Amino acid sequence: MALREILLWPDPKLKQPCAEVGDPAAVSELVTDMLETMYDAPGRGLAAPQVGVLSRVFVMDAGWKDGDMTPVVCIDPQILAVADETAPGDEGCLSIPGVTATVRRPVWVRMAYTDLNGDRQERRFEGAEAIVAQHEYDHLDGLVHFDRLDPTTAADLMHAYERGK
């Protein structure tokens, strides 16, 4: 296991869509490193492009700071359905440290993904897990949470981030 460097916005790799993995064994070391990096950061989620790998992989553990570690590994995830209802939630990002944004997202999301054992899973994420899963999924498409905001709010937060670096 090894800690990986987390890329900081506006690194160009954070803006690129990621390629499908196919074989989970090909990313087992990456996943192990990502989990170690996420917990060390300390974050609730981490996507492969945040550590410079343009593969459709993310890890998450929305509740570990409040209880037991229950990591989820999502390889080649797909969004199957989302709630019609949306709610605002505060989101931070390990690639944009020190800046929190209020983002409106669906209150639940159903995803299909492959786990590290190669088994296809389908799961409905709700609450904090839904926010983290959608946030990390966005990274796989080259998006950051600023991209989910109105242009004025996004620009204000980008300027605050640039001043704080």
N, C-alpha and C positions, 0 to 999 in steps of 0.2 A: 504494500500500500504506500501511496505517496500523495502528499498534498500537491495540488496543481494550482498554477497561477490563474486567478480569475481576471479575465479581460475587463477593462473599463470602457464604458461608453465614452466616445463614439467609435470605438474600434470597428473597422469595416466588417469583421467576421460576425459581429452582432446584428448586422443588417442583411445577411445572406440566408436564403432558405437552405435547409439541410437535406442531405441525401438519406434515403432509407438504408437501414442496416442489413436486414435479411437474417443473418446468422447471429444470434445472441452471444455465442462463444467468442465472436470477433471483438466484442466490446466488454468482456467480463472484467478485464483489468481496468479499463476506463471507468466502468460503473463503480468498482471498488474505490478507485481514487476519487471519483466524484462524491461518493457518500462521505468519505473521510474529509474532503474539502468542504462540503456543505456543513457538516457538523462543526468543523473547526472555525468556520467563517464568523459567526454561527448563523446559518440560514435555515429556511424551511423548504427550499427547493433549489435545484441547480440543473441547468440544461447544458448539454455538451458544447454548444457554441460558446458558452460563457468561459469554457476552459480551452477554447481554440479548436475544437473538433466539430466539424460540420456534419454531424450524424444525428439522426432523429432519435435521441435518447434524452430522457430527463429522469432525475431522482427527486423524491420529495418525502417529507415527514412533517406534516402540518402541526402536529401536536407535541412533538418531542420536548419542547421547552417547558411544557406544562405536565409532562408525565413520562411514560415509557417511550422508548424509541421504537417506532413502527415504520421503517422505511418502505417506500413503494418505488419500484423500478419500472419505468415505462419505455419500452423499445418499440419504435415504429408505431406510436399511438395514432389513433384516429378518433375524432369526435363523431359520435353517433347521433346524439341528440342534446339539446340544451333546453333549459326552462324558458318559458315565455316571460316569466317574472324576472326582473333584474333588481339589483340592490347595489348601493355604493359601498365600497370597502377600501380601507387604506392599504396600499401596497408599497413595499420597498423592494429594492433589487440589489443583489450583491454586485452587479456590474455598474450600478449608479448609486454608490454609497452616500448616505446622509440626506437623501431626498425621498420623501414619501409623497405619494400621489393618491388622491381619491379617485378610484376607477369604478365605473358601473359595469357589472358583469351579470350574466345569468346566475341565479341562486343555486342551480345544480347543473352538472354536465355528466353525460354518460359517455365513457370512452372505452374503446377496445385497444389493447396493446399486448405485446409479448413480454413476458417476464424473463428474468435471467436464466430460468430453467428451460426456456424455449416454449413454454405453455402460453397459449393465447388466453387472455383474460378479458372480461368485460365487467366494468364497475361504474357505479353511479357515485360521483363525488358531490358532497353537499357541504355547505358552510365554508369554513376555512380551507378545507381540502379542495373545494370547487374553485376557490380563488387561486390557490397555489397551482393546481393542475392547469387551469386556463392560462395563468401567467407563464408557466414554464412551456406550455404548448406554443404560445406566441413566439417564444425565443426560437423554436424550431422552424418557424416561418419567417424569421428575420425581423421580428417585431419586439419592441420593448413597451413597457406600460405607458410611456409618453405618447406612443402612437395611438392609444385608446382615448386620449384626451382631446378636448377642443383645442384648436391651434393657439389661442391666446394663453390658456393655462399651461399647455405644453411648453411654449416659448418662455414663459415666466419661470417654470421649474428648470428648464435647461440652463437659463441664465443663472439661477441660484446655484445649480450644480457646478457650472463653470467657475463661478466666484469662489465656491467652497473648496475647490481642488487645491 
